[in-house]
């Protein structure tokens, strides 16, 4: 049964919940999914109705986004771009440079989406586990892994992150997330605790999230007529959420992006830098380098719309 169907059935049942939220019940894994290398399908047991409703909404939203996509191999120029990481003023190249040599590293891709990041990391030698609430996203990831020839080094799980705890044994070298924590703000404390428990001592966390610390920028964003794909209840992270993350990653560092480079969407067709014309690539480069200079100045970081947060899990002892 698909994840989405399971959520709908539970909502229709109208599960009764006492005022005190019960302790989570471990996920149930199908016996057919226990052989190595096969992906588990996980189903929560009697979570509160409001949580089910949120999961169903998120699942529907991302299922619809993925329906527009088809599985295609990675562009060779894209692979080369993120292997070389010559332009760290671009958000994703900065993150791939942070991770360094991925050969043999175990990576947890939280909210793996269409699998673009997982495919790149697997191509560079990582052993990647991707988790996402969207069953259609997971299906797309599996098809892409076959096309890329990385099926043996990837594993994809369809589940809300909140219910996947017993799969993870503290053995991941890298925890990666691309725009996922701002979907989990009500559960951020528990999510961070769980993610730390998935990681080895000293493991690297690398998350890129929309952040808005300036009231002025929040008002400005509402006035600029730019369409963005967003779920109904999401919002950028604010100072309180950043402090929550810092409690679990005391050495947390932040690199800011996306001030002037918000205009890339008008310069790069389909946000494709690699296949853009030379003048368009040059314009995107100029915006990225200008952002790098502006957002490195004290007091101006809050102008950035995206923050890369990175740090290491404290080592035992």
N, C-alpha and C positions, 0 to 999 in steps of 0.2 A: 504494500500500500504506500502511496506517495506521502511525503511529509505533509503536504498541503491538505490532503484528504483527512489525515489523522487529526490535524488541527481543527478543521471544520466540524468533524464528528464530535470532538470534545466540547467545542463551543455550543453545538446544538443540544448537548446533554445537559447544559446548565449546571456545571459542577458546583456543589455547595462548598463554601470556604468559611471557616471560622475566622473571627477577627484576628487571631494570632496566625501568622503565616506558618504552615508546617515546614519542618525540615525537608529539603529536597530528597526524593526517592531516587536511587540509582537508575540510570537508563537501562532499558532492556535491549539486548543485542540479539538479532536473529541468529540461530544456530548455523544457518547457511552462510553466514558471513564471517566465520572464525578462521578460515584458512589464511595464511600469510599473504599479504599483498592485495587482499580483497577489501573493498570499502564497506564500512558498516552503515546501516541506516538506523538512526537512534530516535526513540520516541519518549517524550516526557510522560511521567505518571502523575496525574491529578495536580498540575500546577494551578495557581489561582486563575480565574477566568480573565482578569484584565491582562495577565501575562500572555495567555493563549491568544487574546485578541491582538496584542501587539505583535506576537510572532506571526499570526496569520496575515496581518497587514503588511509586515516586512516581506514575508514570503511571496505574497501576491505581487507586490511592487517590483521585486527583483525578478520574479518569474517573467513578468511582462517585459522588462527590459531585455532579458536574455532571448526572448522569442524573436527579437529583431536581429540576432546574431547567428552566424553560421561558423562552424569549426573550420579554421584555416591554419596552415602552418605559420609560424612566426616569420616575419619578413627578415631576410638575411641582414638588411641594414639595421634593423632594430636589435638583432642579436649582437652585431658588432658594436653598436652604440653603447649598450649596457655592459659589454665585456670590457670596453676601453675606458669608459667614464671620463672623457676628456673635458666635460663641461659641468662641473659641480654646482654651477649657479642654477642648473635645472634640478628640481626637486628629486626626481627619481634617480637621476645619475648620481646625485649626492648620496642617496641611500645605498645604492649598489656599491659605491666607493667605500662607504662605512663598513659594509659587510666583508669586503675583501675577498680572499680566496674561499670559494664555497665548496670546494671538493671535499666530499665526505661529511659535510656539516648537516646536522638534522635541523630542519627549519619547520616551524609551525606557521602557516599562512592563515591568519585569523580573518574570516570574512573574505574568502579567496575569490568570490565573484566569478568572472568569466575565465579565470585561470591564467591571465596574461603574465602576472608576476611569478606564479608557480612554474609555468613553462620555462621562463627565463632562468630561474634559479636551478631547476632540474637540468637544463641544458648546460649550466656551468658546474655541474657535478654535485649539487645538493640532493639530499634525501628529503623530499617535501611532503608534509601532511597538510592538506587544505581542508578547512571546515567552513561551511556556509549554511544558512537557513533555507536557501532557495534550492529546491530539488532540480529545477531546470538549469541553474548555474552549475550544480554538481555534475549533471549529465553532460553539459558542454565541456567542463573540465576533463572528464574522462575521455570524451571523443578527441579533444585536443592532445591529451597525453599520448593517445594511440598514434595520431598523426606525427607528433614530434619524436616518437620512439623513446619516450621516457616513462612508459607504463610501469616498468620495474622499480623506478625510483620515486614514484609519486603514489599518494594515497589520498582519496577524497571522501569526506564524511559529510552527510547531510544531517545537520542537527543545530538547534540553538546552542550557542556556546555555553549557556548556563547549565545545560544538562549533560555535558560531555566529559565530566570530570574524571570518571574512572578509567578512561582510555589513556590518560596522560600520566607518565611516571617520572617526571622530572628529568627527562633525558634530551630535551631540545637545546641546541646550541644557540639558536636564534629564534626569537618570537617577532614576527612581522605582521603589521597591520596597515592597511591602506584605506583610510576613511571609514573606520568601523567603530571606534570608541564613542563617537558622538551619537551613534544610534543606541548606545547602551548606558546613557547618563543615569537613569534611575537605579541601575544595578552596577554602577562603575566600581564601587568599593569591592563588591564580591567578585566582579570580573577580574580586577587587578590581582586580587588574592589568588584566584584560580590560575591566572596566567603565570604568576610567579611560581606556583606549585608545579607547573608544566615544565619549567626551565631548569637546566643545570645551574648550580652555583657559578656565578660569573658569566652566565649567558647574556647575550646582547639583545636588548629590546630596540626595535626600530618601528616607530609609528608615525604616519603622516596624517594629520587631522585638520579640519577647518577650525580655526580659532578666531575669536573676535573679542579683544579686550577693550576696544574703544567704543564708548557710547555713540560718538560721532560717526564712526565707520558703520555701526549697526544701523543708524538712521540712513546713511548714504546708500548702503546696500539695498534697502527697501525702495529707494527712489530710482535706482538704476534698472532699466527694463531689460535685464538679462535673464533668459530662461535657464534654470538649472533643474536637473533631475533630482528630486528630493522627496523622501518619505514624509508623511504628514506631520510627524511628531519630532523630527530631528531638528537640531540647531547646533551652531558652532560651540565648541568648548569655551568656557569662561574661566576666570581665575580659580574659582572653587574646585573645578574639575582638574585643573593643572596641579593644584596642591594635593589632591587625592592621589594622582599618579606619582607625584614626587615622594609621597610617603612610602611607596613600594620600591622606588628607584631613587635613592638618596643622591646619587651622582647625576641625576637627570640633566641633560643638556638640550638646548632648543635652538634650532636653526630656522629662520623665518623666510618665507617665500610668498609670492603672489600678491604683490602690490601693483606695480605697473604691468606686470606680466599677466594680469587678468585679461589684458587686451589680446593675448595670444589667440583666444577663440575667434577673433575677427581677422587674424593674420594667417593662421594655419588651418587649412581645410581638414575637417575631422580630427583636429588636434594632432595631425601627423607631421612631425618635424622632419623625419627622415626622407619623406617623399615630396616635401615642399620645394618650391623653386629657391634658387640661391638668394634672391632678394628677400624672400619671406623668412628664410632661415636666419639671414643676417639681422632682420628686424627683431625676430624672437630672441636672438642672442643679445642684442643691444638692450632689450627690455630686461632680460634675465640678469645681465651684468649690472645694470643700473639698480635693480632691486637688491642685488648682493651688496652693493655699496651703501645704499640708503638704509637697508634693514640691519646692517651691522652697527649702525650708530646708536649709542645709548638713548633711550627715550623714543626712538622711532620704530621699534620692533612691532608695536601695536598696529602699525599700518599694514602689516602683512596679514593675509587672509588664511594662509596655510602654515602650519608649524610642523617641522620634523622633530619629534621628541625621541631621544635615544639615551640609553644608559645601560648599566649592567646590574644584574641581580646580585645583591650582596653575597659574598662567599661565606661558607659556613665557618664559624669560629672567628 
